[in-house]
Structures are given as C-alpha cells and as structure tokens.
Amino acid sequence: MAKMMKQVQKMQSELVRVQEEVAEKTVEATAGGGAVRAVVNGRLEVKALQISPEAIDPEDPELLADLVLAAVNEGIRRAQEMVQKEMARVTGGLSIPGVF
C-alpha cells in the first residue's frame, strides 16, 4: 500500500510539472487564409490576436467577428489537444477525473 501511495504522489508531482510546462507552451490558429491569427497557451488563455488590415471591412464587421471566433476556437481546440497529449505521457492514457 505504501508503495502504491508513493507511485500516486510521484504521478501527482509529475502532473503538476507537466501542467506548468504546457502553461508556457503556445499554439497558433488562423482563419480567413491567415487574415486573423490567434495564439493560445496551455491554460487556454488567448495570448495574442493579430488581424491583418485587409480583414477589416467597415461595411462587413460580422465577417471579421466570424474570423476572430474561428481563429480563437481553433486555437483553443489545438491547445486542448496539446495539453491532453502531454498529460497522456504522464498518465499512460488513464483518464483521471479533474485532470483535463
């Protein structure tokens, strides 16, 4: 039992280490052929958003909103995949409740 508890503690500390690592990593996503670019980190925070001047049309603000949403949502999806992939390395594919 003591050995098992030690293994669980080791896995927990490894998970914390990996969470800290992925928090610093970022992924990028674009929409509109690169007109809008979003950068999202492993905490699922949008760290940067770039909009090319060509994407700004005062006559069609809804298009720009759609492009921003698409880039941000894709960035979040990619960041989630990155986190899950990194966590799977620690857990060996085990699904641990409360851990992403």
Biopython code that builds the backbone (N, CA, C, O; Angstrom):
import numpy as np
from Bio.PDB.StructureBuilder import StructureBuilder

atoms = [
    (1, "MET", "N", (0.831, -1.198, 0.000)),
    (1, "MET", "CA", (0.000, 0.000, 0.000)),
    (1, "MET", "C", (0.874, 1.259, 0.000)),
    (1, "MET", "O", (0.585, 2.223, -0.708)),
    (2, "ALA", "N", (1.940, 1.238, 0.799)),
    (2, "ALA", "CA", (2.844, 2.389, 0.860)),
    (2, "ALA", "C", (3.504, 2.633, -0.491)),
    (2, "ALA", "O", (3.709, 3.775, -0.903)),
    (3, "LYS", "N", (3.830, 1.545, -1.168)),
    (3, "LYS", "CA", (4.457, 1.673, -2.488)),
    (3, "LYS", "C", (3.481, 2.320, -3.478)),
    (3, "LYS", "O", (3.860, 3.171, -4.283)),
    (4, "MET", "N", (2.226, 1.897, -3.398)),
    (4, "MET", "CA", (1.207, 2.449, -4.295)),
    (4, "MET", "C", (1.015, 3.947, -4.033)),
    (4, "MET", "O", (0.916, 4.735, -4.972)),
    (5, "MET", "N", (0.965, 4.331, -2.770)),
    (5, "MET", "CA", (0.805, 5.748, -2.413)),
    (5, "MET", "C", (1.995, 6.564, -2.922)),
    (5, "MET", "O", (1.834, 7.695, -3.381)),
    (6, "LYS", "N", (3.163, 5.990, -2.837)),
    (6, "LYS", "CA", (4.358, 6.677, -3.313)),
    (6, "LYS", "C", (4.277, 6.900, -4.834)),
    (6, "LYS", "O", (4.654, 7.956, -5.342)),
    (7, "GLN", "N", (3.772, 5.871, -5.546)),
    (7, "GLN", "CA", (3.621, 5.990, -7.002)),
    (7, "GLN", "C", (2.591, 7.075, -7.350)),
    (7, "GLN", "O", (2.785, 7.844, -8.292)),
    (8, "VAL", "N", (1.495, 7.129, -6.583)),
    (8, "VAL", "CA", (0.459, 8.140, -6.831)),
    (8, "VAL", "C", (1.029, 9.540, -6.589)),
    (8, "VAL", "O", (0.786, 10.457, -7.374)),
    (9, "GLN", "N", (1.782, 9.700, -5.507)),
    (9, "GLN", "CA", (2.386, 11.000, -5.211)),
    (9, "GLN", "C", (3.362, 11.413, -6.312)),
    (9, "GLN", "O", (3.426, 12.580, -6.699)),
    (10, "LYS", "N", (4.117, 10.437, -6.806)),
    (10, "LYS", "CA", (5.070, 10.725, -7.885)),
    (10, "LYS", "C", (4.318, 11.180, -9.140)),
    (10, "LYS", "O", (4.733, 12.126, -9.810)),
    (11, "MET", "N", (3.209, 10.498, -9.453)),
    (11, "MET", "CA", (2.422, 10.865, -10.624)),
    (11, "MET", "C", (1.826, 12.256, -10.442)),
    (11, "MET", "O", (1.802, 13.046, -11.385)),
    (12, "GLN", "N", (1.346, 12.560, -9.243)),
    (12, "GLN", "CA", (0.771, 13.881, -8.978)),
    (12, "GLN", "C", (1.813, 14.982, -9.184)),
    (12, "GLN", "O", (1.525, 16.010, -9.796)),
    (13, "SER", "N", (2.997, 14.766, -8.681)),
    (13, "SER", "CA", (4.030, 15.795, -8.842)),
    (13, "SER", "C", (4.435, 15.928, -10.315)),
    (13, "SER", "O", (4.735, 17.022, -10.794)),
    (14, "GLU", "N", (4.437, 14.808, -11.008)),
    (14, "GLU", "CA", (4.745, 14.851, -12.441)),
    (14, "GLU", "C", (3.643, 15.596, -13.212)),
    (14, "GLU", "O", (3.933, 16.344, -14.145)),
    (15, "LEU", "N", (2.390, 15.389, -12.820)),
    (15, "LEU", "CA", (1.281, 16.094, -13.459)),
    (15, "LEU", "C", (1.392, 17.604, -13.238)),
    (15, "LEU", "O", (1.150, 18.389, -14.155)),
    (16, "VAL", "N", (1.753, 17.999, -12.035)),
    (16, "VAL", "CA", (1.915, 19.430, -11.739)),
    (16, "VAL", "C", (3.029, 20.011, -12.607)),
    (16, "VAL", "O", (2.899, 21.102, -13.162)),
    (17, "ARG", "N", (4.130, 19.256, -12.713)),
    (17, "ARG", "CA", (5.249, 19.723, -13.541)),
    (17, "ARG", "C", (4.812, 19.894, -14.991)),
    (17, "ARG", "O", (5.135, 20.899, -15.623)),
    (18, "VAL", "N", (4.079, 18.915, -15.518)),
    (18, "VAL", "CA", (3.633, 18.968, -16.918)),
    (18, "VAL", "C", (2.639, 20.120, -17.105)),
    (18, "VAL", "O", (2.681, 20.809, -18.124)),
    (19, "GLN", "N", (1.742, 20.336, -16.128)),
    (19, "GLN", "CA", (0.783, 21.441, -16.226)),
    (19, "GLN", "C", (1.524, 22.777, -16.309)),
    (19, "GLN", "O", (1.138, 23.662, -17.073)),
    (20, "GLU", "N", (2.575, 22.914, -15.530)),
    (20, "GLU", "CA", (3.352, 24.152, -15.569)),
    (20, "GLU", "C", (4.060, 24.310, -16.918)),
    (20, "GLU", "O", (4.155, 25.414, -17.455)),
    (21, "GLU", "N", (4.545, 23.209, -17.447)),
    (21, "GLU", "CA", (5.227, 23.262, -18.751)),
    (21, "GLU", "C", (4.269, 23.656, -19.864)),
    (21, "GLU", "O", (4.572, 24.542, -20.663)),
    (22, "VAL", "N", (3.113, 23.001, -19.919)),
    (22, "VAL", "CA", (2.181, 23.278, -21.015)),
    (22, "VAL", "C", (1.576, 24.678, -20.890)),
    (22, "VAL", "O", (1.157, 25.267, -21.887)),
    (23, "ALA", "N", (1.530, 25.207, -19.667)),
    (23, "ALA", "CA", (1.016, 26.569, -19.486)),
    (23, "ALA", "C", (1.890, 27.570, -20.235)),
    (23, "ALA", "O", (1.410, 28.616, -20.671)),
    (24, "GLU", "N", (3.158, 27.251, -20.380)),
    (24, "GLU", "CA", (4.090, 28.139, -21.075)),
    (24, "GLU", "C", (4.109, 27.913, -22.585)),
    (24, "GLU", "O", (4.555, 28.778, -23.339)),
    (25, "LYS", "N", (3.634, 26.769, -23.018)),
    (25, "LYS", "CA", (3.626, 26.475, -24.452)),
    (25, "LYS", "C", (2.434, 27.137, -25.120)),
    (25, "LYS", "O", (1.396, 27.358, -24.496)),
    (26, "THR", "N", (2.599, 27.452, -26.405)),
    (26, "THR", "CA", (1.504, 28.073, -27.148)),
    (26, "THR", "C", (1.286, 27.340, -28.463)),
    (26, "THR", "O", (2.171, 26.657, -28.979)),
    (27, "VAL", "N", (0.089, 27.504, -28.981)),
    (27, "VAL", "CA", (-0.254, 27.007, -30.307)),
    (27, "VAL", "C", (-0.862, 28.167, -31.081)),
    (27, "VAL", "O", (-1.346, 29.135, -30.495)),
    (28, "GLU", "N", (-0.831, 28.058, -32.392)),
    (28, "GLU", "CA", (-1.389, 29.107, -33.239)),
    (28, "GLU", "C", (-2.508, 28.545, -34.096)),
    (28, "GLU", "O", (-2.517, 27.367, -34.453)),
    (29, "ALA", "N", (-3.448, 29.415, -34.415)),
    (29, "ALA", "CA", (-4.508, 29.050, -35.353)),
    (29, "ALA", "C", (-4.830, 30.286, -36.180)),
    (29, "ALA", "O", (-4.739, 31.413, -35.694)),
    (30, "THR", "N", (-5.204, 30.064, -37.420)),
    (30, "THR", "CA", (-5.555, 31.177, -38.290)),
    (30, "THR", "C", (-6.917, 30.943, -38.922)),
    (30, "THR", "O", (-7.422, 29.821, -38.962)),
    (31, "ALA", "N", (-7.496, 32.020, -39.412)),
    (31, "ALA", "CA", (-8.759, 31.943, -40.144)),
    (31, "ALA", "C", (-8.688, 32.956, -41.280)),
    (31, "ALA", "O", (-7.908, 33.907, -41.235)),
    (32, "GLY", "N", (-9.501, 32.739, -42.280)),
    (32, "GLY", "CA", (-9.546, 33.659, -43.417)),
    (32, "GLY", "C", (-8.254, 33.663, -44.205)),
    (32, "GLY", "O", (-7.807, 34.709, -44.677)),
    (33, "GLY", "N", (-7.654, 32.490, -44.346)),
    (33, "GLY", "CA", (-6.408, 32.400, -45.093)),
    (33, "GLY", "C", (-5.261, 33.141, -44.430)),
    (33, "GLY", "O", (-4.346, 33.620, -45.100)),
    (34, "GLY", "N", (-5.318, 33.231, -43.110)),
    (34, "GLY", "CA", (-4.244, 33.885, -42.364)),
    (34, "GLY", "C", (-4.544, 35.338, -42.023)),
    (34, "GLY", "O", (-3.704, 36.023, -41.438)),
    (35, "ALA", "N", (-5.727, 35.813, -42.382)),
    (35, "ALA", "CA", (-6.093, 37.201, -42.096)),
    (35, "ALA", "C", (-6.216, 37.461, -40.594)),
    (35, "ALA", "O", (-5.962, 38.568, -40.118)),
    (36, "VAL", "N", (-6.613, 36.415, -39.854)),
    (36, "VAL", "CA", (-6.714, 36.521, -38.399)),
    (36, "VAL", "C", (-5.899, 35.380, -37.797)),
    (36, "VAL", "O", (-6.011, 34.228, -38.215)),
    (37, "ARG", "N", (-5.082, 35.724, -36.812)),
    (37, "ARG", "CA", (-4.211, 34.739, -36.174)),
    (37, "ARG", "C", (-4.381, 34.826, -34.663)),
    (37, "ARG", "O", (-4.300, 35.908, -34.082)),
    (38, "ALA", "N", (-4.619, 33.675, -34.027)),
    (38, "ALA", "CA", (-4.772, 33.626, -32.570)),
    (38, "ALA", "C", (-3.689, 32.723, -31.990)),
    (38, "ALA", "O", (-3.365, 31.679, -32.556)),
    (39, "VAL", "N", (-3.136, 33.138, -30.855)),
    (39, "VAL", "CA", (-2.139, 32.341, -30.132)),
    (39, "VAL", "C", (-2.740, 32.022, -28.760)),
    (39, "VAL", "O", (-3.156, 32.919, -28.027)),
    (40, "VAL", "N", (-2.779, 30.732, -28.429)),
    (40, "VAL", "CA", (-3.406, 30.270, -27.188)),
    (40, "VAL", "C", (-2.392, 29.428, -26.427)),
    (40, "VAL", "O", (-1.666, 28.632, -27.024)),
    (41, "ASN", "N", (-2.342, 29.604, -25.097)),
    (41, "ASN", "CA", (-1.395, 28.804, -24.314)),
    (41, "ASN", "C", (-2.094, 27.586, -23.690)),
    (41, "ASN", "O", (-3.293, 27.374, -23.869)),
    (42, "GLY", "N", (-1.319, 26.811, -22.966)),
    (42, "GLY", "CA", (-1.840, 25.585, -22.361)),
    (42, "GLY", "C", (-2.834, 25.811, -21.240)),
    (42, "GLY", "O", (-3.473, 24.862, -20.785)),
    (43, "ARG", "N", (-2.975, 27.033, -20.790)),
    (43, "ARG", "CA", (-4.019, 27.372, -19.816)),
    (43, "ARG", "C", (-5.293, 27.810, -20.526)),
    (43, "ARG", "O", (-6.254, 28.254, -19.898)),
    (44, "LEU", "N", (-5.279, 27.678, -21.833)),
    (44, "LEU", "CA", (-6.390, 28.057, -22.699)),
    (44, "LEU", "C", (-6.660, 29.566, -22.643)),
    (44, "LEU", "O", (-7.801, 30.014, -22.755)),
    (45, "GLU", "N", (-5.585, 30.331, -22.466)),
    (45, "GLU", "CA", (-5.669, 31.779, -22.497)),
    (45, "GLU", "C", (-5.242, 32.263, -23.877)),
    (45, "GLU", "O", (-4.237, 31.797, -24.413)),
    (46, "VAL", "N", (-5.988, 33.184, -24.446)),
    (46, "VAL", "CA", (-5.594, 33.777, -25.723)),
    (46, "VAL", "C", (-4.495, 34.778, -25.414)),
    (46, "VAL", "O", (-4.730, 35.780, -24.740)),
    (47, "LYS", "N", (-3.296, 34.506, -25.907)),
    (47, "LYS", "CA", (-2.130, 35.339, -25.601)),
    (47, "LYS", "C", (-1.897, 36.423, -26.642)),
    (47, "LYS", "O", (-1.307, 37.460, -26.340)),
    (48, "ALA", "N", (-2.353, 36.188, -27.858)),
    (48, "ALA", "CA", (-2.176, 37.187, -28.911)),
    (48, "ALA", "C", (-3.267, 37.010, -29.961)),
    (48, "ALA", "O", (-3.748, 35.904, -30.208)),
    (49, "LEU", "N", (-3.635, 38.108, -30.557)),
    (49, "LEU", "CA", (-4.610, 38.104, -31.644)),
    (49, "LEU", "C", (-4.143, 39.131, -32.661)),
    (49, "LEU", "O", (-3.996, 40.311, -32.342)),
    (50, "GLN", "N", (-3.909, 38.676, -33.886)),
    (50, "GLN", "CA", (-3.468, 39.585, -34.940)),
    (50, "GLN", "C", (-4.498, 39.587, -36.063)),
    (50, "GLN", "O", (-4.983, 38.541, -36.496)),
    (51, "ILE", "N", (-4.811, 40.782, -36.512)),
    (51, "ILE", "CA", (-5.777, 40.944, -37.596)),
    (51, "ILE", "C", (-5.106, 41.754, -38.688)),
    (51, "ILE", "O", (-4.637, 42.867, -38.450)),
    (52, "SER", "N", (-5.061, 41.194, -39.878)),
    (52, "SER", "CA", (-4.441, 41.941, -40.974)),
    (52, "SER", "C", (-5.380, 43.053, -41.422)),
    (52, "SER", "O", (-6.600, 42.900, -41.355)),
    (53, "PRO", "N", (-4.829, 44.153, -41.871)),
    (53, "PRO", "CA", (-5.674, 45.282, -42.288)),
    (53, "PRO", "C", (-6.685, 44.906, -43.373)),
    (53, "PRO", "O", (-7.772, 45.481, -43.439)),
    (54, "GLU", "N", (-6.328, 43.950, -44.215)),
    (54, "GLU", "CA", (-7.250, 43.554, -45.288)),
    (54, "GLU", "C", (-8.524, 42.915, -44.751)),
    (54, "GLU", "O", (-9.554, 42.903, -45.425)),
    (55, "ALA", "N", (-8.444, 42.381, -43.528)),
    (55, "ALA", "CA", (-9.606, 41.694, -42.953)),
    (55, "ALA", "C", (-10.621, 42.674, -42.366)),
    (55, "ALA", "O", (-11.730, 42.286, -42.000)),
    (56, "ILE", "N", (-10.235, 43.936, -42.280)),
    (56, "ILE", "CA", (-11.110, 44.925, -41.651)),
    (56, "ILE", "C", (-11.911, 45.645, -42.738)),
    (56, "ILE", "O", (-11.384, 46.458, -43.497)),
    (57, "ASP", "N", (-13.175, 45.322, -42.780)),
    (57, "ASP", "CA", (-14.084, 45.947, -43.728)),
    (57, "ASP", "C", (-15.209, 46.606, -42.932)),
    (57, "ASP", "O", (-16.072, 45.912, -42.393)),
    (58, "PRO", "N", (-15.209, 47.937, -42.853)),
    (58, "PRO", "CA", (-16.251, 48.616, -42.068)),
    (58, "PRO", "C", (-17.667, 48.297, -42.544)),
    (58, "PRO", "O", (-18.635, 48.448, -41.798)),
    (59, "GLU", "N", (-17.771, 47.860, -43.780)),
    (59, "GLU", "CA", (-19.087, 47.516, -44.319)),
    (59, "GLU", "C", (-19.556, 46.127, -43.884)),
    (59, "GLU", "O", (-20.733, 45.788, -44.009)),
    (60, "ASP", "N", (-18.609, 45.327, -43.368)),
    (60, "ASP", "CA", (-18.957, 43.944, -43.014)),
    (60, "ASP", "C", (-18.266, 43.513, -41.714)),
    (60, "ASP", "O", (-17.411, 42.628, -41.731)),
    (61, "PRO", "N", (-18.632, 44.134, -40.596)),
    (61, "PRO", "CA", (-17.986, 43.775, -39.324)),
    (61, "PRO", "C", (-18.293, 42.341, -38.884)),
    (61, "PRO", "O", (-17.529, 41.748, -38.123)),
    (62, "GLU", "N", (-19.397, 41.791, -39.357)),
    (62, "GLU", "CA", (-19.751, 40.423, -38.965)),
    (62, "GLU", "C", (-18.747, 39.408, -39.509)),
    (62, "GLU", "O", (-18.463, 38.402, -38.859)),
    (63, "LEU", "N", (-18.216, 39.670, -40.691)),
    (63, "LEU", "CA", (-17.218, 38.763, -41.258)),
    (63, "LEU", "C", (-15.971, 38.725, -40.371)),
    (63, "LEU", "O", (-15.432, 37.655, -40.088)),
    (64, "LEU", "N", (-15.523, 39.896, -39.940)),
    (64, "LEU", "CA", (-14.358, 39.947, -39.055)),
    (64, "LEU", "C", (-14.645, 39.213, -37.746)),
    (64, "LEU", "O", (-13.799, 38.467, -37.252)),
    (65, "ALA", "N", (-15.833, 39.422, -37.188)),
    (65, "ALA", "CA", (-16.193, 38.720, -35.948)),
    (65, "ALA", "C", (-16.157, 37.208, -36.166)),
    (65, "ALA", "O", (-15.667, 36.467, -35.314)),
    (66, "ASP", "N", (-16.668, 36.759, -37.293)),
    (66, "ASP", "CA", (-16.649, 35.313, -37.593)),
    (66, "ASP", "C", (-15.221, 34.792, -37.704)),
    (66, "ASP", "O", (-14.912, 33.705, -37.215)),
    (67, "LEU", "N", (-14.351, 35.567, -38.347)),
    (67, "LEU", "CA", (-12.953, 35.142, -38.493)),
    (67, "LEU", "C", (-12.253, 35.077, -37.136)),
    (67, "LEU", "O", (-11.494, 34.147, -36.866)),
    (68, "VAL", "N", (-12.511, 36.063, -36.292)),
    (68, "VAL", "CA", (-11.905, 36.060, -34.943)),
    (68, "VAL", "C", (-12.390, 34.849, -34.153)),
    (68, "VAL", "O", (-11.595, 34.147, -33.529)),
    (69, "LEU", "N", (-13.690, 34.611, -34.185)),
    (69, "LEU", "CA", (-14.230, 33.448, -33.470)),
    (69, "LEU", "C", (-13.624, 32.155, -33.977)),
    (69, "LEU", "O", (-13.257, 31.286, -33.187)),
    (70, "ALA", "N", (-13.518, 32.022, -35.281)),
    (70, "ALA", "CA", (-12.967, 30.791, -35.862)),
    (70, "ALA", "C", (-11.519, 30.586, -35.435)),
    (70, "ALA", "O", (-11.137, 29.478, -35.058)),
    (71, "ALA", "N", (-10.714, 31.637, -35.490)),
    (71, "ALA", "CA", (-9.302, 31.507, -35.115)),
    (71, "ALA", "C", (-9.149, 31.202, -33.629)),
    (71, "ALA", "O", (-8.343, 30.351, -33.250)),
    (72, "VAL", "N", (-9.907, 31.881, -32.795)),
    (72, "VAL", "CA", (-9.807, 31.656, -31.339)),
    (72, "VAL", "C", (-10.295, 30.251, -30.986)),
    (72, "VAL", "O", (-9.648, 29.548, -30.209)),
    (73, "ASN", "N", (-11.416, 29.846, -31.543)),
    (73, "ASN", "CA", (-11.927, 28.500, -31.233)),
    (73, "ASN", "C", (-10.973, 27.414, -31.699)),
    (73, "ASN", "O", (-10.775, 26.423, -30.995)),
    (74, "GLU", "N", (-10.383, 27.581, -32.864)),
    (74, "GLU", "CA", (-9.421, 26.593, -33.352)),
    (74, "GLU", "C", (-8.163, 26.603, -32.467)),
    (74, "GLU", "O", (-7.596, 25.547, -32.185)),
    (75, "GLY", "N", (-7.739, 27.777, -32.038)),
    (75, "GLY", "CA", (-6.589, 27.856, -31.135)),
    (75, "GLY", "C", (-6.861, 27.135, -29.825)),
    (75, "GLY", "O", (-5.999, 26.411, -29.326)),
    (76, "ILE", "N", (-8.029, 27.321, -29.272)),
    (76, "ILE", "CA", (-8.392, 26.641, -28.021)),
    (76, "ILE", "C", (-8.432, 25.129, -28.237)),
    (76, "ILE", "O", (-7.960, 24.365, -27.395)),
    (77, "ARG", "N", (-8.993, 24.704, -29.362)),
    (77, "ARG", "CA", (-9.061, 23.262, -29.653)),
    (77, "ARG", "C", (-7.648, 22.673, -29.746)),
    (77, "ARG", "O", (-7.374, 21.606, -29.196)),
    (78, "ARG", "N", (-6.771, 23.371, -30.438)),
    (78, "ARG", "CA", (-5.397, 22.878, -30.576)),
    (78, "ARG", "C", (-4.669, 22.868, -29.232)),
    (78, "ARG", "O", (-3.896, 21.953, -28.950)),
    (79, "ALA", "N", (-4.914, 23.875, -28.411)),
    (79, "ALA", "CA", (-4.278, 23.925, -27.085)),
    (79, "ALA", "C", (-4.773, 22.762, -26.218)),
    (79, "ALA", "O", (-3.990, 22.145, -25.495)),
    (80, "GLN", "N", (-6.057, 22.471, -26.293)),
    (80, "GLN", "CA", (-6.600, 21.344, -25.525)),
    (80, "GLN", "C", (-5.950, 20.039, -25.973)),
    (80, "GLN", "O", (-5.602, 19.197, -25.145)),
    (81, "GLU", "N", (-5.789, 19.874, -27.271)),
    (81, "GLU", "CA", (-5.131, 18.668, -27.788)),
    (81, "GLU", "C", (-3.698, 18.567, -27.276)),
    (81, "GLU", "O", (-3.248, 17.491, -26.882)),
    (82, "MET", "N", (-2.987, 19.689, -27.283)),
    (82, "MET", "CA", (-1.605, 19.707, -26.811)),
    (82, "MET", "C", (-1.542, 19.290, -25.338)),
    (82, "MET", "O", (-0.696, 18.484, -24.951)),
    (83, "VAL", "N", (-2.435, 19.842, -24.529)),
    (83, "VAL", "CA", (-2.449, 19.524, -23.098)),
    (83, "VAL", "C", (-2.770, 18.046, -22.890)),
    (83, "VAL", "O", (-2.101, 17.371, -22.107)),
    (84, "GLN", "N", (-3.784, 17.544, -23.581)),
    (84, "GLN", "CA", (-4.165, 16.143, -23.428)),
    (84, "GLN", "C", (-3.021, 15.218, -23.834)),
    (84, "GLN", "O", (-2.773, 14.200, -23.187)),
    (85, "LYS", "N", (-2.336, 15.579, -24.900)),
    (85, "LYS", "CA", (-1.215, 14.763, -25.379)),
    (85, "LYS", "C", (-0.091, 14.728, -24.336)),
    (85, "LYS", "O", (0.478, 13.672, -24.064)),
    (86, "GLU", "N", (0.219, 15.884, -23.761)),
    (86, "GLU", "CA", (1.280, 15.949, -22.747)),
    (86, "GLU", "C", (0.881, 15.196, -21.482)),
    (86, "GLU", "O", (1.703, 14.503, -20.881)),
    (87, "MET", "N", (-0.372, 15.332, -21.083)),
    (87, "MET", "CA", (-0.842, 14.640, -19.879)),
    (87, "MET", "C", (-0.872, 13.128, -20.078)),
    (87, "MET", "O", (-0.600, 12.368, -19.149)),
    (88, "ALA", "N", (-1.198, 12.704, -21.277)),
    (88, "ALA", "CA", (-1.244, 11.263, -21.559)),
    (88, "ALA", "C", (0.133, 10.622, -21.396)),
    (88, "ALA", "O", (0.244, 9.440, -21.072)),
    (89, "ARG", "N", (1.176, 11.415, -21.625)),
    (89, "ARG", "CA", (2.525, 10.882, -21.430)),
    (89, "ARG", "C", (2.759, 10.510, -19.968)),
    (89, "ARG", "O", (3.472, 9.551, -19.673)),
    (90, "VAL", "N", (2.160, 11.268, -19.057)),
    (90, "VAL", "CA", (2.338, 11.024, -17.621)),
    (90, "VAL", "C", (1.406, 9.928, -17.130)),
    (90, "VAL", "O", (1.808, 9.043, -16.375)),
    (91, "THR", "N", (0.154, 10.001, -17.568)),
    (91, "THR", "CA", (-0.853, 9.078, -17.051)),
    (91, "THR", "C", (-0.892, 7.764, -17.819)),
    (91, "THR", "O", (-1.565, 6.821, -17.402)),
    (92, "GLY", "N", (-0.190, 7.694, -18.916)),
    (92, "GLY", "CA", (-0.206, 6.475, -19.718)),
    (92, "GLY", "C", (-1.555, 6.249, -20.363)),
    (92, "GLY", "O", (-1.913, 5.114, -20.680)),
    (93, "GLY", "N", (-2.311, 7.324, -20.561)),
    (93, "GLY", "CA", (-3.614, 7.213, -21.203)),
    (93, "GLY", "C", (-4.757, 7.009, -20.233)),
    (93, "GLY", "O", (-5.912, 6.940, -20.652)),
    (94, "LEU", "N", (-4.460, 6.910, -18.924)),
    (94, "LEU", "CA", (-5.516, 6.769, -17.931)),
    (94, "LEU", "C", (-6.307, 8.064, -17.851)),
    (94, "LEU", "O", (-5.738, 9.155, -17.883)),
    (95, "SER", "N", (-7.615, 7.933, -17.746)),
    (95, "SER", "CA", (-8.456, 9.106, -17.574)),
    (95, "SER", "C", (-8.583, 9.382, -16.083)),
    (95, "SER", "O", (-9.166, 8.590, -15.342)),
    (96, "ILE", "N", (-8.031, 10.514, -15.651)),
    (96, "ILE", "CA", (-8.067, 10.874, -14.240)),
    (96, "ILE", "C", (-9.026, 12.040, -14.070)),
    (96, "ILE", "O", (-8.779, 13.121, -14.606)),
    (97, "PRO", "N", (-10.126, 11.842, -13.329)),
    (97, "PRO", "CA", (-11.091, 12.927, -13.151)),
    (97, "PRO", "C", (-10.434, 14.176, -12.568)),
    (97, "PRO", "O", (-9.615, 14.099, -11.652)),
    (98, "GLY", "N", (-10.807, 15.310, -13.113)),
    (98, "GLY", "CA", (-10.283, 16.573, -12.622)),
    (98, "GLY", "C", (-8.972, 16.984, -13.244)),
    (98, "GLY", "O", (-8.459, 18.066, -12.956)),
    (99, "VAL", "N", (-8.418, 16.132, -14.097)),
    (99, "VAL", "CA", (-7.153, 16.437, -14.762)),
    (99, "VAL", "C", (-7.446, 16.518, -16.253)),
    (99, "VAL", "O", (-7.335, 15.521, -16.966)),
    (100, "PHE", "N", (-7.811, 17.675, -16.712)),
    (100, "PHE", "CA", (-8.105, 17.958, -18.117)),
    (100, "PHE", "C", (-9.012, 16.924, -18.710)),
    (100, "PHE", "O", (-9.361, 17.011, -19.887)),
]
sb = StructureBuilder()
sb.init_structure("model")
sb.init_model(0)
sb.init_chain("A")
sb.init_seg("    ")
for serial, (resi, resn, name, xyz) in enumerate(atoms, 1):
    if name == "N":
        sb.init_residue(resn, " ", resi, " ")
    sb.init_atom(name, np.array(xyz, "f"), 0.0, 1.0, " ", f" {name:<3s}", serial, name[0])
structure = sb.get_structure()
